[in-house]
Amino acid sequence: MPGSNCMIRDGDMIARINRLCNDIGIDTMETGAALAVEAELDSIYES
């Protein structure tokens, strides 16, 4: 989910994010969703 939710199309970058999440023991789907929400809120409240 870090790729599709965050508009990342680079397969290598998605794999790196997935590996990082796995290494530190966090869920990749929840992480992708949280990052996508933060990016959306940032774009909404950007002044």
MARDREN-136344 format. One record per residue: x negated, y, z of N, C-alpha, C, O in turn; residue in three letters. Coordinates in steps of 0.02 Angstrom, whole numbers, plus 50000, padded with zeros to 5 digits. Each point is the difference from the previous one (the first is absolute). Example, Ala and Ser with C-alpha at 12.3 -4.5 7.8 and 13.67 -1.06 7.14 Angstrom:
<nodes>
493404971650390500455005950000499555006050000499484999950033ALA/500705005449931499585005950003500395005550037499755005550008SER/
</nodes>
This chain:
<nodes>
499614994050000500395006050000499585006450000500265005249978MET/499134994850045499625006249996499955002649929499965006149990PRO/500044989649962499945002249930500635003149973499995005849979GLY/500564990550020500615002449969500325005750039500265004749969SER/499744995050095500305005350041499605006549997500285005450005ASN/499084994049987499565005950002499765002049930499555004249994CYS/500754992949955499845001749930499274998849984499705003849962MET/500014990950065499314998149984500034994649948500304994750011ILE/499405006649931500024995249945499344996249991499974995349962ARG/499525006850073499354996949995499994993650041500025000250062ASP/499944994149905500024993650034499444999050050500094997050052GLY/499315005649931499444999550047500125003950064499834997750054ASP/500475008249940500145004050059500534996650043499955000050061MET/500554997149908500524996450037499694994250038500164998850058ILE/499394997649909499664994450032499585002350059499974996650052ALA/499695009149941499595002750054500445002050060499824998650057ARG/500745004649929500465002050054500274993750035500034999750061ILE/500164995349899500264993850028499484996650044500154997650055ASN/499245002249921499454996850039499885003850065499914997050052ARG/500095009749945499905004150059500554998750052499864999250059LEU/500765000749917500574998650046499924993150032500104999350060CYS/499724995849900499914993350026499434999650050500054996750052ASN/499405006849933499425000050045500165002850069499754997650050ASP/500675007749951500155003150065500654997350030500195001950055ILE/500144993649908500574996450028500665003849999500414999250045GLY/499695005049904500655003449995500374997549937499684997849952ILE/500975002750050500424997649946499955004649940500095006150006ASP/499774991149935499915004149940500665003249976500005005649976THR/500554990950030500645002749978500225005950044500235005149974MET/499704994150091500185005550045499535005949991500225005850003GLU/499144992949986499525005449989500165003849937499995006149999THR/500174990349947500185003349937500635004250007500035005649974GLY/500464991850062500615003750011499875006350042500275005449984ALA/499334994050068499855005850042499615005349961500145005950008ALA/499384992049952499625004849960500445003549947499925005949987LEU/500544990349984500455002949950500475005150032500135005349971ALA/500124993350089500435004750036499615006350016500265005649992VAL/499134993650032499595005850017499875004349938500035006150003GLU/499814990749941499875003849938500625003649977499965005749977ALA/500624991150028500635003249981500155006050044500195005349975GLU/499734993950090500135005550046499515005749988500195005950004LEU/499194992449982499505005149986500195004149939499915006149999ASP/500354990549949500195003649940500625004350011500085005249968SER/500374992650076500605003850014499855006350040500265005449986ILE/499304994050065499875005550046499385004049981499795004350038TYR/499934994449903499425003849978500215007249985500505001249966GLU/499135003450060500185007149991499585003249948500085006049986SER/
</nodes>
